[in-house]
Amino acid sequence: MGSRFPKLILRATWLLVGLLPSLAPAAAPALVLALKPDKNPDALLAEKAALERFLGEQLGRPARVIIPLTPAVIIEGFANGTVDLGYLSATDLARAGKLGGARLLLAGEFPNGQRSYRSLWLALRDRPYRDVTELRGRPVAFASKTSTSGFVVPLWDLRRRGLVSEKGNPEEFFGRGNVFFGVGYVSAVERVFAGEAEAAAVSDYVFEQDKHLTAEQRARLRIVQAQGPVPSHVIAVRASLPAAEVAAVRAALLAFNETAHTGLRDRLFTTKLVEADEREHLATLREALELAERALTR
């Protein structure tokens, strides 16, 4: 009996040691932030790790950054709970909100204090076009089917000019087979460089800043026409995320506005991040979005 007692104690000790991991508090799940794929893919991948580190340090929990091929994946992720935050265009936010999956957390504010920017038609520097009316029957590239500055607003401008009907079909003006859609700003401009499109619809900062195109690429282009205003991009948050987590994430993202972090912030989001009212931010888009939806469901 005496010789068996120490063995029983030893076995019990090993059993308790084996149970310790299961008794420890579960690690907090990673916060998932999705970035809209509207920049050079290599640049986005280079910034992904830095963003994960920043959010992890600010929140005290793991953060995972994903770059889906399309914004539709982000919108679906909000709805099914696999995405917590998303960097999106105002159009994407409106569509996600319509499904009840997300709401505005922060909006972009430019150095002039505005929360809007311009949409541009860009062409090669040697092309003769003076405005969009001279592109009739010519091939063009929109940034994507969900881009606010690269599709929704330029399409609305065509409608206001009477160049397309209320159906919103851009081929009515540019010609059948002459309308291309990219997967972001760069892909649309690349069609211009390749000679596949005479003009590309993008945001003004694609041309005016060096975050999407190189200086050499921008030197080959010029502005054909500007239209707008375009509500700035936003950080959207999953509607079902608990209030305490929403508050923590908001505080973490606002820390990007501190001097030490503005370099990374501007590479990722282009602008300062500020709190904004969702209804007010999206107000100018209502009719333009309705036209774009008709165009895409024809």
N, C-alpha and C positions, 0 to 999 in steps of 0.2 A: 504493500500500500504506500509506504514511504517513498519507494523508488518511482512509483507511477505519478505521484503528485507534482514533482517538478516538470515532468513531461507534459502533464495537463496544463500547467501554467504557461509553458512555452508555446503550446499549440494555441491557447486562448490569445496569447500576445500577438502571434502571427495573424490570427483571424482579425483582431482589431486593427492591426496595421493595414491589412487588405481592405478594410472597410473605410479607412480614413478618407480616401479621395471622394467616395460617394457621400460622406458626411460633410465635406467642405462646401461652402457656398458656390453655387453655379456661376461661372463667369458670365458677365453681361454679353448679350449677343452683339455682334458687330452692327454698327449703324451703316446703312447702305445709301450712298449718294451716287446718283447717275448723272453723267455729263452728256449734254446734247452733242452729237458728233458733227459740229460745224467748223472744226478747225483741222489743220494738218494732223493726221493720225499720230505721226511720230512725236509731234509737240505735245499732244494730249497725253500720250503714254509717259513722256518724260516728266510731266507735271503730276501725274497720278500718285506716285509714291510720296511726293512732297505734301500733297493735300491729305493723304491718309495719315501721315505723321502729324500734321498740324491739328487735324480734328481729334486724333487720338490723344494728343497732349492736352488739348482744350477741354475735352469731355471726360477724360480718364477712363475711356473704354475703347475697344477696337473700332476702327472705321474702315470700310471697304468702298473703294471707288470703282464704278463700272462705266464702260463706254459702249452702250448698245449701238447697233447699226442704225436704228431709226428711233425717233422720239415716241413712236407708237409703243415700243417695248417699255419705255419709262411710264407712259400713261397706264398701260396694263399692269405694270408693277405696283403702281399706287393702288389700283383697284384690288389686286390680290394680296397685297401686304408684303411683297418682296422688295419694294423700294421705299425708303423712308424720305429721302430728299431728292430733288431733281433740279438741275440747272436747265431752264427751258425758255423758249420764246414765249411772248405773250399769247400767241395763238395756241401753243401747246397747253399753256395753263388754262385757257378758256375751255379747251376740249376736255382736259382732265377734270376741271370743275363741273362740267356738264354731266360727267359720269359719277360725280360725287366722290371721286377718289382723292382729290388734292385741293389745297387752297394756297393762296399766296403767303409766303413767309417774309421775304425781303425782295426789293426791286433794285435795279441798277440806277444809279444817279451819275450823270456825266459832270465833268468839272465846271460846266456853266450852270449847274444846279437843275438842269432839265432831266426828266425821266423819259425822254423820247429822243429819237434820232431820225435820220433820213434813210430812205431807200434810194438806191442808185441803179441806173442802167449804165454798164461799162462796156466799152468797145475798144478795139485796138486803136492806138494813137493815130494811125494813118487812115482810118475810116471816115467818111464824110458826114455821118449822121449828126444832125443838130438837135433832134428830139425824138421821142418814141414814135411820132407819126411817120417818120421816114423809115421805120423798120417794117412797114407793111409788106407782107409776103416774104419776109426774111426769117431765117432760122434763129431762134433765141434759146437761152437756157435759164430756167428758174433755179434758184438754189435748192429747193426741195418743195414737196407738196404741202409741207407744214410750216415753212418759213414765213414769218410775218413780213420782213423786209424783202425777202427774196421770192415771194409769190403773192401773199394776201394783199398787201398794200399796192404793189404795181398792177395787179389785176384790177383792183378797185379804181385805180387811176385810169386804166383803159376804159372802164365802164363810165366813169364820170366824163370822159372825153367823147363818149358815144362811139368808141371804136369796137366795142363788143356789146352784145345784147344782154338782157337780164339773165340769160342762161349762164353767162360768165365763161364761155368757151374761148380761150385765147387763140385757138386755131381759126376762129372767125376773122381775126385780124392778121395773124402771122402766117396762116396757111396750113393746110393739112400736112401732118408729118414734120412740121417745122418747130414744134414745141418740145423741148427736152427738160427733164427734171433731174437734178443732181441729188447728192446725199449730203449737201452742205455747200457753203459759199465757195470753197476752193474748187470743188468738182465742177461747179458751174463755170467759173472763170477758166478752168482748164479746157473746156470745150471751145471757148473763144480762142485761146492760144493754139488749139489744134485745128482751127479753121472750120469746126463743125457748127459753130454758132456765131452770129454777127454781134450779139450783145448778151450780157449776163445781168440778171437782177440780183443784187446783193445789198448788204448794209453799208453805210458810209464809212464805218471804221475799217472795213476790209480794204478799202482804197487809201484811207487817210492815215492808217496806223500800220505798224509792221508786225502784227501778231498773226496774220493769216498768209500774207504774200511777202516775198522778198522785195527789197528796194528795186532790184532789176526787173522783177515782174511788174511792179506798179508803174515803172517808167515806160512800159510798153502799152499802158492803158490810158484812157481818158474818160471823163464823165460825159455821157450823152444827155442824161436828164436825171433830175432828183425829184422825189415825191415823198409825201409823208403828211403828218408825223407818224412815227412808228413807236409804240410803247416799248420801253427797254426790256431786256431779258430779265428773268426773275429766278429766285430760288423758291420752289414750291415744296410744300411739306405734305406728307400723307395725312389725310383727314382723320384717320383712326389712330394716329400717334398720340399717346397720352400727353396731357397738358404740361406736366413737369418736364418731359423729354423735349417738347416743343420749345419751352422756355430755355432749356439748357443749350439746345442747338442754336437758337436765335442768338444767344449771348456769345456762343463760340464763333459764329459766322461774323458777327459785328466786330469781333476782335481783329478781323482782317483789316479793318480801317485804321488800326494802330500803325504808326510809322514803320515799325519793324517788319510788318507783314504785307505792306501794300504792293511790294514787288510781285510776290506770288499771287496776290489777289488780282492784280491787273493782268497778269498772264492768263489766269483762269477765267475771270469774269469781266475783264475789260474796265469795269466801272466800280465806283464806291457802292457798298451795299447799304440800303436804308429801309426803314419800315415804311409801308405804304398801304393805302386802302385799295383792296382788290377791285371793287366796282369802279372807282375813279380811274384806276390804272388802265382798265380795259375798255373804258367808255367809248373811245374813238374807233374801236374795232368792230362794233356790233354789226353794222351793215356790210362791212368788208368781209367779215367772216361768213355771213350768210351767203354772199356771192361766191366765195371760194368753195363753200360746201356744195352749192349747186353745180359748180364747175367740175368738182371731183366725183359727183354722183350721177353725172349725165349718162 
